[in-house]
Amino acid sequence: MQLVHTARALRAVTMREIVKFVQQRGRLLSALVRPLMWLAVFAAGFQNVFGVSIVPPYKTYITYQVYIVPGLLGIILLCHGMQSSLSMVYDREMGVMRLLLTAPLPRWVLLACKLAAGTVLSVITCYVFLLVCILFDVTFDWSGWLTVLPALVLSGLMLGSLGMLISSGIKQLENFAGVMNFVIFPMFFASSALYPLWRVQEGSPYLYYVCEVNPFTHAVELIRFALYGQVNWVSLAVVAGCTIVFMIGAIYAYDPSRGLARRGPGGGEG
């Protein structure tokens, strides 16, 4: 019976997220504008800097546009995870979160359903982006579209759970935008999304170490290898481990008896 209730909760939360996504017609466009600008403008400017001599771990020569696509898929997942968490702050302010958490299911199940629903939408957005990339002559083997799916799902779960953990400490909707920028841009730029790690190491060994410990770097590398049908086992372990840690932290933080989102003197809800 518990499994049946969990399935119903997952369906209800997922359908709610899909309905919200469909009603907000500009949301898909806004999610694609940023990575497409990087692909069309930034990549064109840096093509002469990197040329076609980038040699990633899979030992094939590629253009800079093709190189940054995994990083742009990662930024879609990261931004979508933060936006999904933003909706949790909004739901908490509007009282919707209280209704959700009164369901006869463990809190961690409800949070997991919310995370899974957000990940489904972010993965769909990634595939739409891959379709649009064809217009820019940036293509991958069709087998890569299948092998990258587990990497996108796992990376989406990690980044979504990170956003969920951050949202647990945000009490007002107005404060979340600043926190999003504080998280998104450092994680994005201090990673291998735009530059190969060996290039970063040549320019700044200290920044290289920062990139190495950045979970977003490993999400990007996991996606990059998966697009070519390969597995980066180190990145897989890091992304899986961070997903577990972030999710446990979010579950703990959303526990009103002990977490960051506990009921405060002003009557805020977890």
Secondary structure as GFF3:
##gff-version 3
##sequence-region A 1 270
A	DSSP	alpha_helix	2	23	.	.	.	ID=ss1
A	DSSP	alpha_helix	26	37	.	.	.	ID=ss2
A	DSSP	pi_helix	38	42	.	.	.	ID=ss3
A	DSSP	alpha_helix	43	50	.	.	.	ID=ss4
A	DSSP	alpha_helix	64	94	.	.	.	ID=ss5
A	DSSP	alpha_helix	96	101	.	.	.	ID=ss6
A	DSSP	alpha_helix	107	133	.	.	.	ID=ss7
A	DSSP	three_ten_helix	134	136	.	.	.	ID=ss8
A	DSSP	alpha_helix	142	167	.	.	.	ID=ss9
A	DSSP	alpha_helix	173	189	.	.	.	ID=ss10
A	DSSP	alpha_helix	197	203	.	.	.	ID=ss11
A	DSSP	alpha_helix	205	213	.	.	.	ID=ss12
A	DSSP	alpha_helix	215	226	.	.	.	ID=ss13
A	DSSP	alpha_helix	233	253	.	.	.	ID=ss14
###
